[in-house]
Amino acid sequence: MTPRLTVAALSQLSQADFTAALDGIFEHSPWVAEAAWRQAPFSDADQLLTALLDAMWQAPEAAQRQLILAHPELAGKAALAGELTQASTAEQAGAGLAACSPEEYARIQNLNSAFQTRFGMPFIIAVRGLTRGDIIAAMEARLALTAPEAFAENLHQIGRIAALRLHDRLG
């Protein structure tokens, strides 16, 4: 378990230490924390989160795409092989994805494949508080989006995931 941090302590860290302390807030993408560090010191968690999200939203599209591609497929091969980050494993298990029926698992796999084929990226959603049914419905609905809408929605969901993870990290 990662130790709880304070915003005041984070604000005093070097860029390297700040980035290390926020490892995992954005899936395999330390560049987000590296960029946000430039806004330190932070008065509170909201200001820190805003700096992190601004770094994500203001990044070049290629960096944003890499951030999206760093996320695992829901209930995908990495989950089955136990290769997800600790945070992703807990989030997916909390949504009941580890307990899918064979039919639900097949439906999610088909929707993942359809999303990947249509948009060239994984479907991303902040699963905390959602049921498997909620997730499947969201997957179905998002297939109707345009490519730019799907890209922006994935970034929005990454922001929601990051906010939840940061809240957990700060306590």
Backbone as a printed PyTorch tensor [residue, N CA C, xyz], in Angstrom:
tensor([[[  0.8490,  -1.1880,   0.0000],
         [  0.0000,   0.0000,   0.0000],
         [  0.8880,   1.2420,   0.0000]],

        [[  0.5590,   2.1950,  -0.8460],
         [  1.3020,   3.4400,  -0.9190],
         [  0.9480,   4.2970,   0.2940]],

        [[  1.9460,   4.8930,   0.9700],
         [  1.6350,   5.7220,   2.1320],
         [  0.8140,   6.9510,   1.7420]],

        [[ -0.0160,   7.4080,   2.6800],
         [ -0.8160,   8.6100,   2.4500],
         [  0.1030,   9.8290,   2.4250]],

        [[ -0.2380,  10.7580,   1.5720],
         [  0.5580,  11.9620,   1.3890],
         [ -0.2570,  13.1770,   1.7940]],

        [[  0.4300,  14.2820,   2.0020],
         [ -0.2640,  15.5530,   2.2000],
         [  0.0940,  16.4670,   1.0420]],

        [[ -0.7940,  17.3750,   0.7300],
         [ -0.5440,  18.3360,  -0.3390],
         [  0.6490,  19.2060,   0.0180]],

        [[  0.7470,  19.6050,   1.2810],
         [  1.8760,  20.4420,   1.7120],
         [  3.1990,  19.7120,   1.4960]],

        [[  3.2480,  18.4420,   1.8470],
         [  4.4830,  17.6700,   1.6610],
         [  4.7970,  17.5020,   0.1790]],

        [[  3.7840,  17.2090,  -0.6250],
         [  3.9980,  17.0680,  -2.0710],
         [  4.5490,  18.3540,  -2.6700]],

        [[  4.0500,  19.4720,  -2.2010],
         [  4.4580,  20.7720,  -2.7410],
         [  5.9290,  21.0720,  -2.5080]],

        [[  6.5290,  20.4190,  -1.5480],
         [  7.9350,  20.6650,  -1.2120],
         [  8.8960,  19.7180,  -1.9240]],

        [[  8.3830,  18.7390,  -2.6250],
         [  9.2340,  17.7270,  -3.2530],
         [  9.8860,  18.2270,  -4.5370]],

        [[ 11.0120,  17.6300,  -4.8580],
         [ 11.6230,  17.8610,  -6.1700],
         [ 10.6970,  17.2750,  -7.2300]],

        [[ 10.9230,  17.6510,  -8.4740],
         [ 10.0810,  17.1260,  -9.5490],
         [ 10.1450,  15.5990,  -9.6020]],

        [[ 11.3190,  15.0330,  -9.4620],
         [ 11.4670,  13.5760,  -9.5200],
         [ 10.7270,  12.9030,  -8.3680]],

        [[ 10.8580,  13.4610,  -7.1630],
         [ 10.1950,  12.8690,  -6.0050],
         [  8.6760,  13.0580,  -6.0680]],

        [[  8.2350,  14.2080,  -6.5460],
         [  6.8110,  14.4850,  -6.7300],
         [  6.2220,  13.4740,  -7.7200]],

        [[  6.9200,  13.2720,  -8.8210],
         [  6.4650,  12.3360,  -9.8500],
         [  6.3950,  10.9270,  -9.2810]],

        [[  7.4120,  10.5380,  -8.5240],
         [  7.4250,   9.2040,  -7.9180],
         [  6.2940,   9.0530,  -6.9030]],

        [[  6.0350,  10.1040,  -6.1300],
         [  4.9860,  10.0430,  -5.1180],
         [  3.5980,   9.8930,  -5.7350]],

        [[  3.4220,  10.4090,  -6.9420],
         [  2.1270,  10.3240,  -7.6230],
         [  2.0840,   9.2100,  -8.6710]],

        [[  3.0650,   8.3230,  -8.6190],
         [  3.1030,   7.1980,  -9.5560],
         [  1.7950,   6.4100,  -9.4860]],

        [[  1.2190,   6.1330, -10.6370],
         [  0.0030,   5.3460, -10.7050],
         [ -1.2780,   6.1540, -10.7160]],

        [[ -1.1970,   7.4490, -10.4330],
         [ -2.4120,   8.2710, -10.5040],
         [ -2.9020,   8.2870, -11.9560]],

        [[ -1.9620,   8.4300, -12.8760],
         [ -2.2420,   8.3130, -14.3110],
         [ -1.4970,   7.0750, -14.7930]],

        [[ -2.2200,   6.1260, -15.3100],
         [ -1.7020,   4.8110, -15.6810],
         [ -0.4530,   4.8890, -16.5640]],

        [[  0.6670,   4.4350, -16.0370],
         [  1.9320,   4.3440, -16.7810],
         [  2.2860,   5.6410, -17.5220]],

        [[  1.9790,   6.7850, -16.9200],
         [  2.1860,   8.0720, -17.5880],
         [  2.7310,   9.1180, -16.6100]],

        [[  3.9840,   8.9710, -16.1910],
         [  4.5560,   9.9150, -15.2230],
         [  4.6690,  11.3340, -15.7530]],

        [[  4.6200,  11.5230, -17.0540],
         [  4.7580,  12.8490, -17.6360],
         [  3.6740,  13.8170, -17.1440]],

        [[  2.4980,  13.2790, -16.7520],
         [  1.4240,  14.1590, -16.2870],
         [  1.8460,  14.8330, -14.9750]],

        [[  2.3360,  14.0430, -14.0260],
         [  2.7960,  14.6130, -12.7500],
         [  4.0080,  15.5150, -12.9630]],

        [[  4.9050,  15.1150, -13.8690],
         [  6.0840,  15.9510, -14.1500],
         [  5.6580,  17.3390, -14.6020]],

        [[  4.6560,  17.3990, -15.4690],
         [  4.1800,  18.6950, -15.9680],
         [  3.4330,  19.4670, -14.8810]],

        [[  2.6300,  18.7840, -14.0810],
         [  1.8530,  19.4570, -13.0300],
         [  2.7500,  20.0430, -11.9500]],

        [[  3.8780,  19.4150, -11.6910],
         [  4.8000,  19.8640, -10.6520],
         [  5.1660,  21.3390, -10.8290]],

        [[  5.2170,  21.7990, -12.0700],
         [  5.5960,  23.1910, -12.3540],
         [  4.6370,  24.1920, -11.7210]],

        [[  3.4440,  23.7420, -11.3340],
         [  2.4360,  24.6300, -10.7320],
         [  2.5570,  24.7020,  -9.2060]],

        [[  3.4730,  23.9120,  -8.6090],
         [  3.6380,  23.8950,  -7.1490],
         [  4.1180,  25.2630,  -6.6700]],

        [[  3.8210,  25.6330,  -5.4440],
         [  3.1390,  24.8440,  -4.4130],
         [  1.6180,  24.8570,  -4.6040]],

        [[  0.9830,  23.8300,  -4.0470],
         [ -0.4660,  23.6700,  -4.1460],
         [ -1.0920,  23.9940,  -2.7960]],

        [[ -2.1720,  24.7480,  -2.8200],
         [ -2.8200,  25.1340,  -1.5610],
         [ -3.6880,  24.0160,  -0.9960]],

        [[ -4.2100,  23.1730,  -1.8840],
         [ -5.0770,  22.0880,  -1.4270],
         [ -5.1750,  21.0140,  -2.5110]],

        [[ -5.9010,  19.9620,  -2.1950],
         [ -6.0290,  18.8330,  -3.1210],
         [ -6.7140,  19.2410,  -4.4210]],

        [[ -7.6720,  20.1480,  -4.3270],
         [ -8.3620,  20.5900,  -5.5490],
         [ -7.4050,  21.2960,  -6.5040]],

        [[ -6.5330,  22.1300,  -5.9720],
         [ -5.5680,  22.8340,  -6.8190],
         [ -4.5720,  21.8360,  -7.4240]],

        [[ -4.1640,  20.8490,  -6.6570],
         [ -3.2720,  19.8080,  -7.1790],
         [ -3.9580,  19.0330,  -8.2920]],

        [[ -5.2020,  18.6170,  -8.0710],
         [ -5.9360,  17.8860,  -9.0950],
         [ -6.1050,  18.7330, -10.3490]],

        [[ -6.4140,  20.0050, -10.1780],
         [ -6.5570,  20.8950, -11.3330],
         [ -5.2620,  20.9650, -12.1250]],

        [[ -4.1390,  21.0630, -11.4430],
         [ -2.8450,  21.1030, -12.1400],
         [ -2.5900,  19.8030, -12.9020]],

        [[ -2.9270,  18.6860, -12.3050],
         [ -2.7490,  17.3970, -12.9840],
         [ -3.6520,  17.3010, -14.2150]],

        [[ -4.9040,  17.6610, -14.0490],
         [ -5.8360,  17.5810, -15.1790],
         [ -5.4780,  18.5860, -16.2690]],

        [[ -5.0460,  19.7800, -15.8850],
         [ -4.6070,  20.7580, -16.8840],
         [ -3.4280,  20.2140, -17.6870]],

        [[ -2.5030,  19.5390, -16.9960],
         [ -1.3530,  18.9500, -17.6980],
         [ -1.8190,  17.9240, -18.7200]],

        [[ -2.8000,  17.1270, -18.3390],
         [ -3.3340,  16.1120, -19.2620],
         [ -4.0390,  16.7780, -20.4460]],

        [[ -4.9340,  17.7200, -20.1690],
         [ -5.7310,  18.3420, -21.2270],
         [ -4.9020,  19.2370, -22.1430]],

        [[ -3.8300,  19.8280, -21.6250],
         [ -3.0140,  20.7380, -22.4330],
         [ -1.8870,  20.0210, -23.1780]],

        [[ -1.7290,  18.7430, -22.9430],
         [ -0.6700,  17.9800, -23.6080],
         [ -0.9710,  17.8510, -25.1010]],

        [[  0.0620,  17.6410, -25.8900],
         [ -0.1670,  17.3840, -27.3150],
         [ -1.0270,  16.1260, -27.5000]],

        [[ -1.7600,  16.0950, -28.5790],
         [ -2.6490,  14.9640, -28.8440],
         [ -1.8960,  13.6330, -28.8250]],

        [[ -0.6700,  13.6100, -29.3180],
         [  0.0990,  12.3520, -29.3220],
         [  0.3440,  11.8540, -27.9000]],

        [[  0.6360,  12.7560, -26.9790],
         [  0.8450,  12.3630, -25.5800],
         [ -0.4730,  11.8920, -24.9620]],

        [[ -1.5480,  12.5730, -25.2750],
         [ -2.8570,  12.1550, -24.7810],
         [ -3.2040,  10.7570, -25.2980]],

        [[ -2.9110,  10.5120, -26.5640],
         [ -3.1930,   9.1890, -27.1460],
         [ -2.3760,   8.1170, -26.4250]],

        [[ -1.1110,   8.4090, -26.1280],
         [ -0.2780,   7.4370, -25.4010],
         [ -0.8490,   7.1730, -24.0140]],

        [[ -1.3660,   8.2070, -23.3720],
         [ -2.0050,   8.0500, -22.0710],
         [ -3.2060,   7.1160, -22.1860]],

        [[ -4.0200,   7.3230, -23.1700],
         [ -5.1780,   6.4500, -23.3930],
         [ -4.7140,   5.0210, -23.6540]],

        [[ -3.7190,   4.8670, -24.5040],
         [ -3.2490,   3.5210, -24.8590],
         [ -2.5580,   2.8110, -23.7000]],

        [[ -2.1620,   3.5580, -22.6660],
         [ -1.5290,   2.9530, -21.4860],
         [ -2.5520,   2.2630, -20.5870]],

        [[ -3.8400,   2.4870, -20.8320],
         [ -4.8850,   1.8880, -19.9990],
         [ -5.2350,   0.4870, -20.4800]],

        [[ -5.5050,  -0.3960, -19.5250],
         [ -5.8530,  -1.7760, -19.8890],
         [ -7.2940,  -1.8810, -20.3610]],

        [[ -7.5480,  -2.9160, -21.1120],
         [ -8.8940,  -3.2460, -21.5380],
         [ -9.6640,  -3.7560, -20.3150]],

        [[-10.9250,  -3.3910, -20.1980],
         [-11.7430,  -3.8850, -19.0960],
         [-11.9340,  -5.3890, -19.2180]],

        [[-11.6670,  -6.0870, -18.1180],
         [-11.8330,  -7.5410, -18.0700],
         [-11.1160,  -8.2040, -19.2490]],

        [[ -9.9960,  -7.6400, -19.6330],
         [ -9.2520,  -8.1280, -20.7920],
         [ -8.1860,  -9.1420, -20.4350]],

        [[ -7.3220,  -9.4110, -21.4020],
         [ -6.2680, -10.4140, -21.2350],
         [ -5.3270, -10.0810, -20.0860]],

        [[ -4.9880,  -8.8030, -19.9250],
         [ -4.0840,  -8.4170, -18.8440],
         [ -4.7160,  -8.7070, -17.4900]],

        [[ -6.0190,  -8.4960, -17.3740],
         [ -6.7110,  -8.7840, -16.1060],
         [ -6.6870, -10.2800, -15.8270]],

        [[ -6.9700, -11.0670, -16.8480],
         [ -6.9840, -12.5190, -16.6790],
         [ -5.6000, -13.0630, -16.3440]],

        [[ -4.5710, -12.4250, -16.8750],
         [ -3.1960, -12.8740, -16.6340],
         [ -2.6060, -12.2820, -15.3640]],

        [[ -3.3590, -11.4390, -14.6680],
         [ -2.8590, -10.8190, -13.4460],
         [ -1.7940,  -9.7670, -13.7000]],

        [[ -1.8590,  -9.1070, -14.8610],
         [ -0.8300,  -8.1470, -15.2590],
         [ -1.2430,  -6.6850, -15.0850]],

        [[ -2.3870,  -6.4250, -14.4560],
         [ -2.8250,  -5.0500, -14.2550],
         [ -2.0700,  -4.4230, -13.0930]],

        [[ -2.0530,  -3.0940, -13.0690],
         [ -1.5080,  -2.4100, -11.8970],
         [ -2.4070,  -2.7310, -10.7110]],

        [[ -1.8890,  -2.5310,  -9.5240],
         [ -2.6680,  -2.7880,  -8.3150],
         [ -3.9530,  -1.9750,  -8.3110]],

        [[ -3.8620,  -0.7110,  -8.7120],
         [ -5.0440,   0.1610,  -8.7260],
         [ -6.0870,  -0.3480,  -9.7180]],

        [[ -5.6630,  -0.7160, -10.9250],
         [ -6.6130,  -1.2110, -11.9310],
         [ -7.2550,  -2.5190, -11.4840]],

        [[ -6.4700,  -3.3930, -10.8850],
         [ -7.0090,  -4.6650, -10.3980],
         [ -8.0980,  -4.4120,  -9.3670]],

        [[ -7.8200,  -3.5420,  -8.3990],
         [ -8.8010,  -3.2470,  -7.3500],
         [-10.0480,  -2.5840,  -7.9250]],

        [[ -9.8650,  -1.6570,  -8.8560],
         [-11.0010,  -0.9480,  -9.4410],
         [-11.8940,  -1.9070, -10.2290]],

        [[-11.2890,  -2.7520, -11.0480],
         [-12.0820,  -3.6870, -11.8420],
         [-12.7690,  -4.7210, -10.9540]],

        [[-12.0760,  -5.2040,  -9.9350],
         [-12.6870,  -6.1640,  -9.0140],
         [-13.8400,  -5.5120,  -8.2570]],

        [[-13.6620,  -4.2540,  -7.8500],
         [-14.7060,  -3.5420,  -7.1260],
         [-15.9780,  -3.3780,  -7.9390]],

        [[-15.8470,  -3.3240,  -9.2500],
         [-17.0110,  -3.2050, -10.1280],
         [-17.5930,  -4.5670, -10.4800]],

        [[-17.0040,  -5.6160,  -9.9250],
         [-17.5150,  -6.9530, -10.1810],
         [-17.0480,  -7.5640, -11.4870]],

        [[-16.0750,  -6.9450, -12.1340],
         [-15.6340,  -7.4820, -13.4230],
         [-14.8970,  -8.8130, -13.2820]],

        [[-14.3380,  -9.0540, -12.1070],
         [-13.6620, -10.3360, -11.8850],
         [-14.6670, -11.4710, -11.6990]],

        [[-15.9410, -11.1280, -11.5230],
         [-16.9780, -12.1290, -11.2790],
         [-18.0010, -12.1890, -12.4190]],

        [[-17.5810, -11.8070, -13.6150],
         [-18.4970, -11.8400, -14.7580],
         [-18.9580, -13.2630, -15.0470]],

        [[-20.2220, -13.3700, -15.4520],
         [-20.7010, -14.6510, -15.9770],
         [-20.0280, -14.8470, -17.3340]],

        [[-20.0160, -16.0610, -17.8470],
         [-19.4370, -16.2610, -19.1850],
         [-20.0980, -15.3750, -20.2480]],

        [[-21.4020, -15.1590, -20.1190],
         [-22.1170, -14.3260, -21.0910],
         [-21.6920, -12.8630, -20.9740]],

        [[-21.5790, -12.3780, -19.7230],
         [-21.1440, -10.9950, -19.5210],
         [-19.7140, -10.8030, -20.0080]],

        [[-18.8670, -11.7580, -19.6900],
         [-17.4750, -11.6720, -20.1300],
         [-17.4080, -11.6310, -21.6550]],

        [[-18.1600, -12.4840, -22.3280],
         [-18.1700, -12.5070, -23.7980],
         [-18.6910, -11.1740, -24.3440]],

        [[-19.7370, -10.6250, -23.7260],
         [-20.2930,  -9.3460, -24.1820],
         [-19.2650,  -8.2280, -24.0240]],

        [[-18.5890,  -8.1840, -22.8760],
         [-17.5670,  -7.1640, -22.6500],
         [-16.4250,  -7.3170, -23.6440]],

        [[-16.0050,  -8.5420, -23.8930],
         [-14.9300,  -8.7690, -24.8560],
         [-15.3360,  -8.3160, -26.2590]],

        [[-16.5660,  -8.6160, -26.6560],
         [-17.0540,  -8.1830, -27.9680],
         [-17.1310,  -6.6640, -28.0620]],

        [[-17.5890,  -6.0130, -26.9940],
         [-17.6650,  -4.5540, -26.9880],
         [-16.2720,  -3.9230, -26.9680]],

        [[-15.3530,  -4.5080, -26.1940],
         [-13.9650,  -4.0270, -26.2090],
         [-13.4050,  -4.0890, -27.6210]],

        [[-13.6230,  -5.2040, -28.2720],
         [-13.1100,  -5.3970, -29.6330],
         [-13.7430,  -4.4000, -30.6010]],

        [[-15.0380,  -4.2070, -30.4870],
         [-15.7320,  -3.2590, -31.3690],
         [-15.2210,  -1.8430, -31.1490]],

        [[-15.0150,  -1.4620, -29.8930],
         [-14.5160,  -0.1170, -29.5760],
         [-13.1040,   0.0640, -30.1220]],

        [[-12.2650,  -0.9440, -29.9050],
         [-10.8840,  -0.8930, -30.3980],
         [-10.8570,  -0.7990, -31.9240]],

        [[-11.6800,  -1.5750, -32.5780],
         [-11.7370,  -1.5590, -34.0430],
         [-12.2310,  -0.2120, -34.5580]],

        [[-13.2710,   0.3170, -33.9320],
         [-13.8680,   1.5750, -34.3980],
         [-12.9860,   2.7820, -34.1100]],

        [[-12.3390,   2.8050, -32.9350],
         [-11.6340,   4.0150, -32.5130],
         [-10.1180,   3.8610, -32.3810]],

        [[ -9.6000,   2.6530, -32.4430],
         [ -8.1550,   2.4490, -32.3350],
         [ -7.5980,   2.6950, -30.9490]],

        [[ -8.4360,   2.5100, -29.9390],
         [ -8.0070,   2.7090, -28.5520],
         [ -8.9350,   1.8940, -27.6550]],

        [[ -8.4920,   1.6500, -26.4100],
         [ -9.3640,   0.9030, -25.5060],
         [-10.5070,   1.7720, -24.9960]],

        [[-11.5850,   1.1250, -24.6070],
         [-12.6860,   1.7800, -23.9160],
         [-12.2320,   2.0060, -22.4830]],

        [[-12.3730,   3.2310, -21.9880],
         [-11.9550,   3.5600, -20.6290],
         [-13.1400,   4.1500, -19.8820]],

        [[-13.3130,   3.6820, -18.6510],
         [-14.3750,   4.2180, -17.7980],
         [-13.9310,   4.1120, -16.3490]],

        [[-14.2800,   5.1050, -15.5670],
         [-14.0430,   5.0550, -14.1190],
         [-15.1010,   4.1180, -13.5480]],

        [[-14.7010,   2.9100, -13.2040],
         [-15.6610,   1.8630, -12.8450],
         [-16.1710,   1.9520, -11.4160]],

        [[-15.5090,   2.7260, -10.5650],
         [-15.9120,   2.7730,  -9.1590],
         [-17.3610,   3.2310,  -9.0390]],

        [[-18.1400,   2.4510,  -8.3220],
         [-19.5470,   2.7660,  -8.1180],
         [-20.4660,   2.2490,  -9.2150]],

        [[-19.9040,   1.6350, -10.2370],
         [-20.7080,   1.1080, -11.3380],
         [-20.8700,  -0.4040, -11.2120]],

        [[-21.9420,  -0.9020, -11.7790],
         [-22.1510,  -2.3460, -11.8590],
         [-21.6850,  -2.8300, -13.2330]],

        [[-21.6130,  -4.1280, -13.3930],
         [-21.2710,  -4.6810, -14.7140],
         [-22.2970,  -4.2250, -15.7440]],

        [[-23.5600,  -4.1910, -15.3600],
         [-24.6050,  -3.7320, -16.2760],
         [-24.4130,  -2.2830, -16.6930]],

        [[-24.0370,  -1.4360, -15.7290],
         [-23.7590,  -0.0270, -16.0420],
         [-22.6220,   0.0850, -17.0530]],

        [[-21.5880,  -0.7070, -16.8330],
         [-20.4030,  -0.6590, -17.6930],
         [-20.7410,  -1.1270, -19.0990]],

        [[-21.4770,  -2.2210, -19.1990],
         [-21.8760,  -2.7420, -20.5170],
         [-22.7430,  -1.7150, -21.2390]],

        [[-23.6770,  -1.0880, -20.5340],
         [-24.5340,  -0.0640, -21.1540],
         [-23.7000,   1.1130, -21.6510]],

        [[-22.7100,   1.5310, -20.8690],
         [-21.8450,   2.6400, -21.2910],
         [-21.0270,   2.2470, -22.5130]],

        [[-20.5510,   1.0190, -22.5380],
         [-19.7700,   0.5560, -23.6980],
         [-20.6350,   0.6030, -24.9570]],

        [[-21.8550,   0.1150, -24.8420],
         [-22.7700,   0.1160, -25.9870],
         [-23.0650,   1.5350, -26.4550]],

        [[-23.3210,   2.4260, -25.5130],
         [-23.6570,   3.8100, -25.8610],
         [-22.4840,   4.5280, -26.5170]],

        [[-21.2870,   4.2920, -26.0260],
         [-20.1370,   5.0250, -26.5620],
         [-19.7400,   4.5770, -27.9630]],

        [[-20.1930,   3.4220, -28.3790],
         [-19.9140,   3.0070, -29.7550],
         [-20.5970,   3.9200, -30.7720]],

        [[-21.5960,   4.6790, -30.3330],
         [-22.3010,   5.6000, -31.2350],
         [-21.6050,   6.9580, -31.3510]],

        [[-20.5610,   7.1890, -30.5650],
         [-19.8590,   8.4760, -30.6100],
         [-19.0210,   8.6190, -31.8780]],

        [[-18.6470,   9.8410, -32.1790],
         [-17.6610,  10.0770, -33.2240],
         [-16.2770,   9.7970, -32.6310]],

        [[-15.2770,   9.6790, -33.4840],
         [-13.9160,   9.4330, -32.9960],
         [-13.4360,  10.5530, -32.0610]],

        [[-13.6170,  11.8370, -32.4100],
         [-13.1970,  12.8920, -31.4810],
         [-13.9560,  12.8540, -30.1530]],

        [[-15.2400,  12.5280, -30.1970],
         [-16.0210,  12.4240, -28.9580],
         [-15.5290,  11.2730, -28.0940]],

        [[-15.2210,  10.1400, -28.7220],
         [-14.7270,   8.9760, -27.9760],
         [-13.3670,   9.2820, -27.3460]],

        [[-12.5190,   9.9610, -28.0760],
         [-11.1960,  10.3520, -27.5710],
         [-11.3580,  11.2590, -26.3480]],

        [[-12.1880,  12.2900, -26.4790],
         [-12.4070,  13.2310, -25.3790],
         [-13.0590,  12.5400, -24.1820]],

        [[-13.9950,  11.6380, -24.4290],
         [-14.6450,  10.9350, -23.3230],
         [-13.6620,  10.0270, -22.6030]],

        [[-12.7650,   9.3790, -23.3410],
         [-11.7330,   8.5730, -22.6890],
         [-10.8650,   9.4540, -21.7860]],

        [[-10.4810,  10.6290, -22.2500],
         [ -9.6890,  11.5410, -21.4200],
         [-10.4850,  11.9900, -20.1950]],

        [[-11.7470,  12.2760, -20.3900],
         [-12.6020,  12.6590, -19.2600],
         [-12.6340,  11.5340, -18.2210]],

        [[-12.7800,  10.3200, -18.6820],
         [-12.8160,   9.1750, -17.7610],
         [-11.4700,   8.9770, -17.0610]],

        [[-10.3870,   9.1930, -17.7810],
         [ -9.0570,   9.1200, -17.1590],
         [ -8.9470,  10.1690, -16.0590]],

        [[ -9.4870,  11.3520, -16.3010],
         [ -9.5030,  12.3880, -15.2780],
         [-10.2930,  11.9590, -14.0520]],

        [[-11.4190,  11.3060, -14.2540],
         [-12.2240,  10.8070, -13.1230],
         [-11.4480,   9.7400, -12.3500]],

        [[-10.7970,   8.8370, -13.0750],
         [ -9.9910,   7.7950, -12.4300],
         [ -8.8720,   8.4440, -11.6200]],

        [[ -8.1960,   9.4110, -12.2100],
         [ -7.0930,  10.0950, -11.5230],
         [ -7.5890,  10.8060, -10.2680]],

        [[ -8.7450,  11.4390, -10.3410],
         [ -9.2950,  12.1310,  -9.1700],
         [ -9.5670,  11.1470,  -8.0370]],

        [[-10.1330,  10.0080,  -8.3710],
         [-10.4080,   8.9930,  -7.3480],
         [ -9.1140,   8.4460,  -6.7550]],

        [[ -8.1470,   8.1840,  -7.5970],
         [ -6.8650,   7.6540,  -7.1120],
         [ -6.1330,   8.6860,  -6.2540]],

        [[ -6.1760,   9.9420,  -6.6750],
         [ -5.5220,  10.9860,  -5.8860],
         [ -6.2020,  11.1130,  -4.5260]],

        [[ -7.5150,  11.0940,  -4.5130],
         [ -8.2560,  11.1590,  -3.2510],
         [ -7.8320,  10.0070,  -2.3390]],

        [[ -7.7400,   8.8140,  -2.8870],
         [ -7.3050,   7.6480,  -2.1040],
         [ -5.8900,   7.8580,  -1.5560]],

        [[ -5.0270,   8.3840,  -2.3830],
         [ -3.6220,   8.5840,  -2.0020],
         [ -3.4880,   9.6340,  -0.9050]],

        [[ -4.3200,  10.6750,  -0.9810],
         [ -4.2390,  11.7480,   0.0030],
         [ -5.0330,  11.4590,   1.2720]],

        [[ -5.9510,  10.5250,   1.1670],
         [ -6.7200,  10.1400,   2.3630],
         [ -7.9210,  10.9320,   2.5930]]])
